[in-house]
Amino acid sequence: MRVLYLEMDFLIYQCESLKVKRNISNSLAEKLRNKFNVSVAQKHFPEQKNKFMLGICSVSINLQQLDKLRQRVINYIDNSEHEVEISSINHEIL
């Protein structure tokens, strides 16, 4: 069994409040869960209105499948209509 762990930091432009940030991160996390069947955890930075982190995990027997999933998730976020920019990506396949 292989495990993909993908940690992504996001910046939101024109974010007026923590409520807006929470709505954007919740929406993105839910869409990732539904589209890719992955587990998603959120981390918020209360002192920064425009920054949040998502941890994304998936399990598979096939290493190539996990690598393709990683790339599809990144491409989906880059091409999505969410007003976010990926500021950093860390990934690991165990």
N, CA, C and O atoms as a printed pandas DataFrame, in Angstrom:
     atom_number atom_name residue_name chain_id  residue_number  x_coord  y_coord  z_coord
0              1         N          MET        A               1    0.837   -1.187    0.000
1              2        CA          MET        A               1    0.000    0.000    0.000
2              3         C          MET        A               1    0.879    1.247    0.000
3              4         O          MET        A               1    1.905    1.298    0.678
4              5         N          ARG        A               2    0.473    2.220   -0.747
5              6        CA          ARG        A               2    1.162    3.507   -0.826
6              7         C          ARG        A               2    0.215    4.610   -0.361
7              8         O          ARG        A               2   -0.999    4.525   -0.541
8              9         N          VAL        A               3    0.793    5.638    0.237
9             10        CA          VAL        A               3    0.014    6.773    0.725
10            11         C          VAL        A               3    0.583    8.051    0.119
11            12         O          VAL        A               3    1.783    8.310    0.202
12            13         N          LEU        A               4   -0.288    8.840   -0.487
13            14        CA          LEU        A               4    0.081   10.157   -0.997
14            15         C          LEU        A               4   -0.304   11.187    0.048
15            16         O          LEU        A               4   -1.448   11.225    0.502
16            17         N          TYR        A               5    0.655   12.022    0.427
17            18        CA          TYR        A               5    0.383   13.157    1.305
18            19         C          TYR        A               5    0.792   14.415    0.560
19            20         O          TYR        A               5    1.942   14.563    0.146
20            21         N          LEU        A               6   -0.152   15.305    0.398
21            22        CA          LEU        A               6    0.056   16.542   -0.345
22            23         C          LEU        A               6   -0.332   17.700    0.563
23            24         O          LEU        A               6   -1.471   17.783    1.021
24            25         N          GLU        A               7    0.611   18.585    0.819
25            26        CA          GLU        A               7    0.369   19.751    1.675
26            27         C          GLU        A               7    0.517   21.005    0.826
27            28         O          GLU        A               7    1.561   21.239    0.217
28            29         N          MET        A               8   -0.543   21.806    0.795
29            30        CA          MET        A               8   -0.554   22.981   -0.072
30            31         C          MET        A               8   -0.927   24.219    0.729
31            32         O          MET        A               8   -1.912   24.222    1.468
32            33         N          ASP        A               9   -0.128   25.272    0.574
33            34        CA          ASP        A               9   -0.434   26.574    1.164
34            35         C          ASP        A               9   -1.061   27.446    0.087
35            36         O          ASP        A               9   -0.645   27.428   -1.072
36            37         N          PHE        A              10   -2.071   28.209    0.492
37            38        CA          PHE        A              10   -2.808   29.048   -0.446
38            39         C          PHE        A              10   -2.825   30.494    0.011
39            40         O          PHE        A              10   -2.808   30.793    1.205
40            41         N          LEU        A              11   -2.859   31.380   -0.968
41            42        CA          LEU        A              11   -3.083   32.803   -0.728
42            43         C          LEU        A              11   -4.376   33.195   -1.426
43            44         O          LEU        A              11   -4.634   32.789   -2.560
44            45         N          ILE        A              12   -5.187   33.992   -0.731
45            46        CA          ILE        A              12   -6.437   34.489   -1.293
46            47         C          ILE        A              12   -6.279   35.989   -1.481
47            48         O          ILE        A              12   -5.938   36.708   -0.542
48            49         N          TYR        A              13   -6.526   36.452   -2.685
49            50        CA          TYR        A              13   -6.466   37.884   -2.940
50            51         C          TYR        A              13   -7.839   38.492   -2.715
51            52         O          TYR        A              13   -8.857   37.847   -2.962
52            53         N          GLN        A              14   -7.867   39.712   -2.256
53            54        CA          GLN        A              14   -9.096   40.453   -1.987
54            55         C          GLN        A              14   -9.974   39.735   -0.974
55            56         O          GLN        A              14  -11.180   39.596   -1.179
56            57         N          CYS        A              15   -9.382   39.286    0.102
57            58        CA          CYS        A              15  -10.114   38.619    1.176
58            59         C          CYS        A              15  -10.379   39.636    2.285
59            60         O          CYS        A              15   -9.447   40.133    2.919
60            61         N          GLU        A              16  -11.652   39.940    2.513
61            62        CA          GLU        A              16  -12.009   40.978    3.474
62            63         C          GLU        A              16  -12.138   40.459    4.901
63            64         O          GLU        A              16  -11.960   41.222    5.850
64            65         N          SER        A              17  -12.444   39.174    5.068
65            66        CA          SER        A              17  -12.711   38.679    6.418
66            67         C          SER        A              17  -12.347   37.207    6.543
67            68         O          SER        A              17  -12.115   36.517    5.550
68            69         N          LEU        A              18  -12.302   36.746    7.784
69            70        CA          LEU        A              18  -12.042   35.331    8.043
70            71         C          LEU        A              18  -13.190   34.463    7.539
71            72         O          LEU        A              18  -12.981   33.315    7.146
72            73         N          LYS        A              19  -14.399   35.013    7.552
73            74        CA          LYS        A              19  -15.563   34.272    7.061
74            75         C          LYS        A              19  -15.430   33.972    5.566
75            76         O          LYS        A              19  -15.749   32.868    5.124
76            77         N          VAL        A              20  -14.969   34.933    4.804
77            78        CA          VAL        A              20  -14.756   34.730    3.368
78            79         C          VAL        A              20  -13.681   33.671    3.147
79            80         O          VAL        A              20  -13.831   32.797    2.294
80            81         N          LYS        A              21  -12.599   33.752    3.915
81            82        CA          LYS        A              21  -11.521   32.764    3.803
82            83         C          LYS        A              21  -12.046   31.365    4.107
83            84         O          LYS        A              21  -11.736   30.415    3.388
84            85         N          ARG        A              22  -12.828   31.237    5.155
85            86        CA          ARG        A              22  -13.388   29.949    5.546
86            87         C          ARG        A              22  -14.312   29.403    4.462
87            88         O          ARG        A              22  -14.273   28.211    4.158
88            89         N          ASN        A              23  -15.139   30.262    3.880
89            90        CA          ASN        A              23  -16.036   29.826    2.807
90            91         C          ASN        A              23  -15.264   29.323    1.594
91            92         O          ASN        A              23  -15.625   28.303    1.007
92            93         N          ILE        A              24  -14.210   30.029    1.218
93            94        CA          ILE        A              24  -13.402   29.618    0.066
94            95         C          ILE        A              24  -12.693   28.298    0.351
95            96         O          ILE        A              24  -12.700   27.402   -0.493
96            97         N          SER        A              25  -12.083   28.165    1.522
97            98        CA          SER        A              25  -11.354   26.929    1.837
98            99         C          SER        A              25  -12.303   25.745    1.983
99           100         O          SER        A              25  -11.974   24.641    1.550
100          101         N          ASN        A              26  -13.477   25.953    2.586
101          102        CA          ASN        A              26  -14.454   24.867    2.712
102          103         C          ASN        A              26  -14.957   24.413    1.349
103          104         O          ASN        A              26  -15.101   23.215    1.102
104          105         N          SER        A              27  -15.222   25.363    0.471
105          106        CA          SER        A              27  -15.693   25.036   -0.869
106          107         C          SER        A              27  -14.646   24.247   -1.648
107          108         O          SER        A              27  -14.965   23.241   -2.281
108          109         N          LEU        A              28  -13.404   24.700   -1.600
109          110        CA          LEU        A              28  -12.331   24.008   -2.313
110          111         C          LEU        A              28  -12.116   22.604   -1.750
111          112         O          LEU        A              28  -11.957   21.652   -2.514
112          113         N          ALA        A              29  -12.109   22.468   -0.432
113          114        CA          ALA        A              29  -11.918   21.155    0.195
114          115         C          ALA        A              29  -13.038   20.196   -0.197
115          116         O          ALA        A              29  -12.776   19.034   -0.506
116          117         N          GLU        A              30  -14.271   20.665   -0.188
117          118        CA          GLU        A              30  -15.410   19.810   -0.538
118          119         C          GLU        A              30  -15.355   19.380   -2.001
119          120         O          GLU        A              30  -15.652   18.229   -2.321
120          121         N          LYS        A              31  -14.981   20.291   -2.884
121          122        CA          LYS        A              31  -14.871   19.933   -4.303
122          123         C          LYS        A              31  -13.766   18.906   -4.534
123          124         O          LYS        A              31  -13.928   18.003   -5.354
124          125         N          LEU        A              32  -12.653   19.031   -3.827
125          126        CA          LEU        A              32  -11.573   18.044   -3.956
126          127         C          LEU        A              32  -12.025   16.682   -3.446
127          128         O          LEU        A              32  -11.738   15.662   -4.072
128          129         N          ARG        A              33  -12.732   16.655   -2.311
129          130        CA          ARG        A              33  -13.247   15.387   -1.774
130          131         C          ARG        A              33  -14.168   14.704   -2.778
131          132         O          ARG        A              33  -14.048   13.504   -3.025
132          133         N          ASN        A              34  -15.080   15.465   -3.350
133          134        CA          ASN        A              34  -16.067   14.891   -4.263
134          135         C          ASN        A              34  -15.466   14.473   -5.600
135          136         O          ASN        A              34  -15.812   13.416   -6.127
136          137         N          LYS        A              35  -14.583   15.276   -6.147
137          138        CA          LYS        A              35  -14.042   14.992   -7.478
138          139         C          LYS        A              35  -12.983   13.894   -7.469
139          140         O          LYS        A              35  -12.940   13.073   -8.385
140          141         N          PHE        A              36  -12.122   13.868   -6.438
141          142        CA          PHE        A              36  -10.976   12.962   -6.451
142          143         C          PHE        A              36  -11.029   11.866   -5.392
143          144         O          PHE        A              36  -10.128   11.030   -5.330
144          145         N          ASN        A              37  -12.070   11.853   -4.556
145          146        CA          ASN        A              37  -12.205   10.846   -3.503
146          147         C          ASN        A              37  -10.957   10.805   -2.615
147          148         O          ASN        A              37  -10.364    9.746   -2.409
148          149         N          VAL        A              38  -10.574   11.960   -2.101
149          150        CA          VAL        A              38   -9.412   12.094   -1.228
150          151         C          VAL        A              38   -9.867   12.601    0.136
151          152         O          VAL        A              38  -10.966   13.138    0.276
152          153         N          SER        A              39   -9.019   12.427    1.124
153          154        CA          SER        A              39   -9.251   13.017    2.442
154          155         C          SER        A              39   -8.588   14.386    2.472
155          156         O          SER        A              39   -7.469   14.559    1.990
156          157         N          VAL        A              40   -9.296   15.358    3.044
157          158        CA          VAL        A              40   -8.783   16.729    3.073
158          159         C          VAL        A              40   -8.916   17.284    4.487
159          160         O          VAL        A              40   -9.981   17.206    5.100
160          161         N          ALA        A              41   -7.827   17.842    4.992
161          162        CA          ALA        A              41   -7.831   18.537    6.281
162          163         C          ALA        A              41   -7.438   19.984    6.032
163          164         O          ALA        A              41   -6.602   20.281    5.178
164          165         N          GLN        A              42   -8.059   20.882    6.794
165          166        CA          GLN        A              42   -7.796   22.311    6.632
166          167         C          GLN        A              42   -7.076   22.864    7.850
167          168         O          GLN        A              42   -7.322   22.448    8.982
168          169         N          LYS        A              43   -6.191   23.801    7.596
169          170        CA          LYS        A              43   -5.541   24.538    8.675
170          171         C          LYS        A              43   -5.625   26.014    8.329
171          172         O          LYS        A              43   -5.258   26.438    7.234
172          173         N          HIS        A              44   -6.116   26.782    9.288
173          174        CA          HIS        A              44   -6.256   28.221    9.076
174          175         C          HIS        A              44   -5.259   28.958    9.947
175          176         O          HIS        A              44   -4.859   28.477   11.007
176          177         N          PHE        A              45   -4.871   30.111    9.494
177          178        CA          PHE        A              45   -3.973   30.986   10.235
178          179         C          PHE        A              45   -4.789   32.211   10.648
179          180         O          PHE        A              45   -4.972   33.128    9.847
180          181         N          PRO        A              46   -5.284   32.236   11.900
181          182        CA          PRO        A              46   -6.198   33.310   12.320
182          183         C          PRO        A              46   -5.610   34.713   12.190
183          184         O          PRO        A              46   -6.343   35.678   11.971
184          185         N          GLU        A              47   -4.306   34.827   12.323
185          186        CA          GLU        A              47   -3.690   36.154   12.248
186          187         C          GLU        A              47   -3.542   36.651   10.811
187          188         O          GLU        A              47   -3.235   37.821   10.586
188          189         N          GLN        A              48   -3.759   35.766    9.841
189          190        CA          GLN        A              48   -3.634   36.148    8.428
190          191         C          GLN        A              48   -4.941   35.834    7.704
191          192         O          GLN        A              48   -5.317   34.671    7.563
192          193         N          LYS        A              49   -5.618   36.863    7.253
193          194        CA          LYS        A              49   -6.909   36.674    6.589
194          195         C          LYS        A              49   -6.784   36.007    5.229
195          196         O          LYS        A              49   -7.745   35.413    4.740
196          197         N          ASN        A              50   -5.630   36.097    4.625
197          198        CA          ASN        A              50   -5.513   35.653    3.238
198          199         C          ASN        A              50   -4.713   34.365    3.059
199          200         O          ASN        A              50   -4.292   34.067    1.941
200          201         N          LYS        A              51   -4.490   33.594    4.117
201          202        CA          LYS        A              51   -3.666   32.391    4.001
202          203         C          LYS        A              51   -4.342   31.205    4.684
203          204         O          LYS        A              51   -4.881   31.332    5.784
204          205         N          PHE        A              52   -4.305   30.035    4.008
205          206        CA          PHE        A              52   -4.750   28.789    4.624
206          207         C          PHE        A              52   -3.987   27.628    4.000
207          208         O          PHE        A              52   -3.309   27.785    2.984
208          209         N          MET        A              53   -4.111   26.466    4.624
209          210        CA          MET        A              53   -3.392   25.278    4.176
210          211         C          MET        A              53   -4.378   24.114    4.054
211          212         O          MET        A              53   -5.305   23.984    4.854
212          213         N          LEU        A              54   -4.164   23.274    3.041
213          214        CA          LEU        A              54   -4.913   22.034    2.901
214          215         C          LEU        A              54   -3.938   20.874    2.911
215          216         O          LEU        A              54   -2.902   20.913    2.247
216          217         N          GLY        A              55   -4.276   19.841    3.670
217          218        CA          GLY        A              55   -3.556   18.578    3.644
218          219         C          GLY        A              55   -4.434   17.564    2.936
219          220         O          GLY        A              55   -5.586   17.367    3.323
220          221         N          ILE        A              56   -3.913   16.921    1.909
221          222        CA          ILE        A              56   -4.692   16.008    1.073
222          223         C          ILE        A              56   -4.020   14.647    1.100
223          224         O          ILE        A              56   -2.809   14.541    0.906
224          225         N          CYS        A              57   -4.819   13.590    1.345
225          226        CA          CYS        A              57   -4.273   12.230    1.419
226          227         C          CYS        A              57   -5.089   11.274    0.568
227          228         O          CYS        A              57   -6.299   11.431    0.403
228          229         N          SER        A              58   -4.395   10.280    0.034
229          230        CA          SER        A              58   -5.041    9.200   -0.696
230          231         C          SER        A              58   -4.197    7.939   -0.548
231          232         O          SER        A              58   -2.984    8.009   -0.349
232          233         N          VAL        A              59   -4.853    6.788   -0.648
233          234        CA          VAL        A              59   -4.178    5.497   -0.510
234          235         C          VAL        A              59   -4.415    4.685   -1.776
235          236         O          VAL        A              59   -5.521    4.673   -2.317
236          237         N          SER        A              60   -3.365    4.003   -2.248
237          238        CA          SER        A              60   -3.476    3.154   -3.429
238          239         C          SER        A              60   -2.359    2.115   -3.406
239          240         O          SER        A              60   -1.362    2.262   -2.699
240          241         N          ILE        A              61   -2.547    1.095   -4.173
241          242        CA          ILE        A              61   -1.500    0.086   -4.344
242          243         C          ILE        A              61   -0.504    0.544   -5.405
243          244         O          ILE        A              61    0.674    0.190   -5.357
244          245         N          ASN        A              62   -0.984    1.326   -6.354
245          246        CA          ASN        A              62   -0.213    1.714   -7.525
246          247         C          ASN        A              62    0.466    3.072   -7.325
247          248         O          ASN        A              62   -0.209    4.081   -7.120
248          249         N          LEU        A              63    1.774    3.096   -7.384
249          250        CA          LEU        A              63    2.549    4.328   -7.227
250          251         C          LEU        A              63    2.273    5.324   -8.351
251          252         O          LEU        A              63    2.152    6.522   -8.099
252          253         N          GLN        A              64    2.172    4.843   -9.578
253          254        CA          GLN        A              64    1.923    5.729  -10.717
254          255         C          GLN        A              64    0.545    6.384  -10.614
255          256         O          GLN        A              64    0.372    7.540  -11.000
256          257         N          GLN        A              65   -0.421    5.650  -10.097
257          258        CA          GLN        A              65   -1.761    6.205   -9.931
258          259         C          GLN        A              65   -1.747    7.374   -8.942
259          260         O          GLN        A              65   -2.414    8.385   -9.164
260          261         N          LEU        A              66   -0.994    7.236   -7.860
261          262        CA          LEU        A              66   -0.894    8.317   -6.883
262          263         C          LEU        A              66   -0.177    9.530   -7.461
263          264         O          LEU        A              66   -0.554   10.667   -7.176
264          265         N          ASP        A              67    0.846    9.301   -8.265
265          266        CA          ASP        A              67    1.557   10.416   -8.881
266          267         C          ASP        A              67    0.656   11.162   -9.868
267          268         O          ASP        A              67    0.688   12.391   -9.933
268          269         N          LYS        A              68   -0.147   10.418  -10.636
269          270        CA          LYS        A              68   -1.096   11.058  -11.552
270          271         C          LYS        A              68   -2.162   11.828  -10.778
271          272         O          LYS        A              68   -2.558   12.921  -11.183
272          273         N          LEU        A              69   -2.622   11.264   -9.672
273          274        CA          LEU        A              69   -3.614   11.941   -8.840
274          275         C          LEU        A              69   -3.059   13.255   -8.305
275          276         O          LEU        A              69   -3.749   14.275   -8.311
276          277         N          ARG        A              70   -1.823   13.227   -7.848
277          278        CA          ARG        A              70   -1.177   14.444   -7.345
278          279         C          ARG        A              70   -1.183   15.532   -8.412
279          280         O          ARG        A              70   -1.531   16.679   -8.135
280          281         N          GLN        A              71   -0.801   15.172   -9.617
281          282        CA          GLN        A              71   -0.745   16.154  -10.702
282          283         C          GLN        A              71   -2.136   16.635  -11.092
283          284         O          GLN        A              71   -2.317   17.815  -11.392
284          285         N          ARG        A              72   -3.123   15.740  -11.092
285          286        CA          ARG        A              72   -4.494   16.135  -11.433
286          287         C          ARG        A              72   -5.073   17.102  -10.409
287          288         O          ARG        A              72   -5.764   18.053  -10.772
288          289         N          VAL        A              73   -4.792   16.863   -9.125
289          290        CA          VAL        A              73   -5.274   17.763   -8.069
290          291         C          VAL        A              73   -4.663   19.151   -8.243
291          292         O          VAL        A              73   -5.370   20.157   -8.175
292          293         N          ILE        A              74   -3.366   19.204   -8.465
293          294        CA          ILE        A              74   -2.686   20.494   -8.647
294          295         C          ILE        A              74   -3.233   21.222   -9.878
295          296         O          ILE        A              74   -3.501   22.422   -9.818
296          297         N          ASN        A              75   -3.400   20.508  -10.985
297          298        CA          ASN        A              75   -3.941   21.125  -12.202
298          299         C          ASN        A              75   -5.367   21.622  -11.990
299          300         O          ASN        A              75   -5.734   22.696  -12.467
300          301         N          TYR        A              76   -6.168   20.835  -11.271
301          302        CA          TYR        A              76   -7.550   21.230  -11.001
302          303         C          TYR        A              76   -7.595   22.544  -10.223
303          304         O          TYR        A              76   -8.379   23.436  -10.547
304          305         N          ILE        A              77   -6.762   22.658   -9.207
305          306        CA          ILE        A              77   -6.753   23.878   -8.395
306          307         C          ILE        A              77   -6.237   25.056   -9.212
307          308         O          ILE        A              77   -6.787   26.155   -9.130
308          309         N          ASP        A              78   -5.192   24.840   -9.996
309          310        CA          ASP        A              78   -4.649   25.918  -10.837
310          311         C          ASP        A              78   -5.680   26.439  -11.836
311          312         O          ASP        A              78   -5.714   27.633  -12.136
312          313         N          ASN        A              79   -6.520   25.539  -12.350
313          314        CA          ASN        A              79   -7.489   25.915  -13.381
314          315         C          ASN        A              79   -8.880   26.196  -12.829
315          316         O          ASN        A              79   -9.806   26.445  -13.600
316          317         N          SER        A              80   -9.042   26.160  -11.518
317          318        CA          SER        A              80  -10.373   26.348  -10.934
318          319         C          SER        A              80  -10.747   27.819  -10.888
319          320         O          SER        A              80   -9.911   28.705  -11.068
320          321         N          GLU        A              81  -12.034   28.050  -10.639
321          322        CA          GLU        A              81  -12.514   29.429  -10.563
322          323         C          GLU        A              81  -12.367   30.020   -9.171
323          324         O          GLU        A              81  -12.756   31.167   -8.947
324          325         N          HIS        A              82  -11.819   29.270   -8.238
325          326        CA          HIS        A              82  -11.576   29.800   -6.897
326          327         C          HIS        A              82  -10.526   30.906   -6.972
327          328         O          HIS        A              82   -9.601   30.852   -7.782
328          329         N          GLU        A              83  -10.687   31.887   -6.127
329          330        CA          GLU        A              83   -9.776   33.039   -6.137
330          331         C          GLU        A              83   -8.573   32.769   -5.240
331          332         O          GLU        A              83   -8.295   33.526   -4.310
332          333         N          VAL        A              84   -7.865   31.679   -5.533
333          334        CA          VAL        A              84   -6.717   31.298   -4.712
334          335         C          VAL        A              84   -5.492   31.109   -5.590
335          336         O          VAL        A              84   -5.590   30.833   -6.785
336          337         N          GLU        A              85   -4.346   31.266   -4.965
337          338        CA          GLU        A              85   -3.065   30.984   -5.608
338          339         C          GLU        A              85   -2.307   30.023   -4.711
339          340         O          GLU        A              85   -2.250   30.213   -3.496
340          341         N          ILE        A              86   -1.728   28.997   -5.303
341          342        CA          ILE        A              86   -0.919   28.053   -4.537
342          343         C          ILE        A              86    0.419   28.724   -4.255
343          344         O          ILE        A              86    1.148   29.079   -5.181
344          345         N          SER        A              87    0.743   28.898   -2.971
345          346        CA          SER        A              87    2.012   29.548   -2.630
346          347         C          SER        A              87    3.124   28.533   -2.391
347          348         O          SER        A              87    4.295   28.838   -2.616
348          349         N          SER        A              88    2.772   27.331   -1.940
349          350        CA          SER        A              88    3.788   26.281   -1.801
350          351         C          SER        A              88    3.124   24.913   -1.823
351          352         O          SER        A              88    1.966   24.752   -1.438
352          353         N          ILE        A              89    3.898   23.932   -2.287
353          354        CA          ILE        A              89    3.427   22.547   -2.368
354          355         C          ILE        A              89    4.514   21.644   -1.814
355          356         O          ILE        A              89    5.672   21.723   -2.223
356          357         N          ASN        A              90    4.133   20.794   -0.890
357          358        CA          ASN        A              90    5.012   19.734   -0.403
358          359         C          ASN        A              90    4.266   18.426   -0.584
359          360         O          ASN        A              90    3.083   18.331   -0.257
360          361         N          HIS        A              91    4.943   17.427   -1.097
361          362        CA          HIS        A              91    4.274   16.136   -1.236
362          363         C          HIS        A              91    5.233   15.012   -0.888
363          364         O          HIS        A              91    6.455   15.147   -0.948
364          365         N          GLU        A              92    4.625   13.913   -0.528
365          366        CA          GLU        A              92    5.397   12.736   -0.169
366          367         C          GLU        A              92    4.548   11.518   -0.487
367          368         O          GLU        A              92    3.344   11.507   -0.229
368          369         N          ILE        A              93    5.170   10.502   -1.043
369          370        CA          ILE        A              93    4.497    9.227   -1.264
370          371         C          ILE        A              93    5.222    8.201   -0.412
371          372         O          ILE        A              93    6.403    7.921   -0.617
372          373         N          LEU        A              94    4.503    7.653    0.534
373          374        CA          LEU        A              94    5.081    6.693    1.478
374          375         C          LEU        A              94    4.732    5.276    1.080
375          376         O          LEU        A              94    5.132    4.328    1.757
